[in-house]
């Protein structure tokens, strides 16, 4: 069982979420929409849409607001990927703002004084886990390409939230109490009350330090973060950390660049599926899961069929095995993207799947162009957040952004938490005599599971934009939702809320408290080594149905979808699981 599965007991403290009615929107394609994990952040994006901003402008404003109201999950101290549909040209672009290891990082980066690799939860706190943050550079690059409003105007809603304060949500309160034990003195003073307990739900929380930082970046541009006093504070904080001090330099920050990369695309039945390429593994793995399922009549089997879920689990295992072996930063290792998505190769992988029984031994395949590498799988800790922005011109931005685990490294600078993204690297640099593709290297970006995805219908128009949060479950969440929407004809809202069978390895986890509970015996009869447990899941989507945009947000979260005219899609909240923090 991998390290991610060992983390699941942390999710058992989940309350049952209260139920609310769902109000279907009467949206028109001429009106923009935001789907995000917090209503205040969604409202920030809508504010920008109303001012005539593009989907990119609105996505940036939403990301910044999420940094304020959801500091445990994302922020400018972390990184992100964006997939963008340009309605004017029909072209798709993708932007890589993934964090980067300091130049001094080497093969022993996560080894202890005893010469052994650190346990992942020992490596998370402190400076060594912090990668050079990429979010601000990614925002700036995307804004340069597709922004319409002035850069500074995008910071207004977030600055107001940080300066004037916002009410602490139940989710933030729970995240502080359950996952805030490793945060630094500033964060403890900010997030905990004088009695030592997490600030109460409803407390108005202000963050003047963060407001000042946002103001500086808004007026002076990205260099206000990557050079000068703020950069010096970041370097001093991570290098002077009491736990796992780093070796980051001012040059590491000054030299960081976000990158526009080619998106990865493939087909599933009559649909074109496009996502983020390496260093994200999400786009490739989602495509592999779907393509390996294509020969099965998933529509006829339906969502209530144990066989359908067994097939989904088997396809997931094969895709995750290839992901673990071959995916890494393409600037440092050879990633056989074309071979992994080769139809002949995927047909051969699909042939391993049987509706009647389970594969006894899961192993990676050998796609065309595969380098001779062996990788040791590493855990992605559930966290992260996702958002979708659509503007009145039909442009679509799908963004997944993260500081990795809850409150990242636990370190903060100017009111903002710093990531622990470097723990997404495989700690052991070699296995079986071969170098690991996702090993630590100076200047390298760790492999990610983030899967921002845009799907086109047979008419060539955007059918759905979707993404998720929750570590390596992200891949399975997105693939599951797409099967539900495209094969089972479910609304995106219902598809997101559908329980997940998560099977990255031989064992499988059926999401507790969902429709899968009743299927466990039937799945076991098919050879599945499956058990029920809560999963920290969170997804957002906007779909196009009959010429209208309809928003969706995960019922496990506090998320909403808000249309440009202010109409909100309220979500039914009835799944008894903790959302990821």
Buried (B, 14 or more C-beta within 10 A) or exposed (E): EBBBBEBBEBBEEBEEBEEEEBEEBEBEBEBBBBBBBBBBBBBBBBBBBBBEBBBBBBBBBBBBBBBBBBBBBBBBBBBBBBBBBBBEEEEBBBBBBBBBBBBEBBBEBBBEEEEEBBEBBBBBBBBBBBBBBBBBBBBBBBBEBBBBBEBBBBBBBBBBBBBEBBEBBBBBBBBBBBBBEBBBEBBBEBBBEEEEEBBEEEBEBBBEBBBBBBBBBBEBBBBBBBBBEBBEBBBEBBBEBEBBBBBBBBEBBEEBEBBBBEBBBBBBBEBBBBBBBBBBBBBBBBBBBBBBBBEBEBEEBEBEBBBBBBBBBBBBBBBBBBBBBBBBBBBBBBBBBEBBBBEEBBEBBBEBBEEEEBBEEBEBBBBEBBBEBBBBBBBBBBBBBBBBBBBBBBBBBBBBBBBBBBBBBBBBBBBBBBBBBBBBBBBBBBBEEEBBBBBBBBBBBBBBBBBBBBBBBEEEBBBBBBBBBBBBBBBBBBBBBBBBBBBBEBBBBBBBBBBBBBBBBBBBBBBBBBBBEEBBEBBBEBBBEBEBBBBBBBBBBBBBEEEBBBBBBBBBBBBBBBBBBEBBBBBBBBBEBBBBB
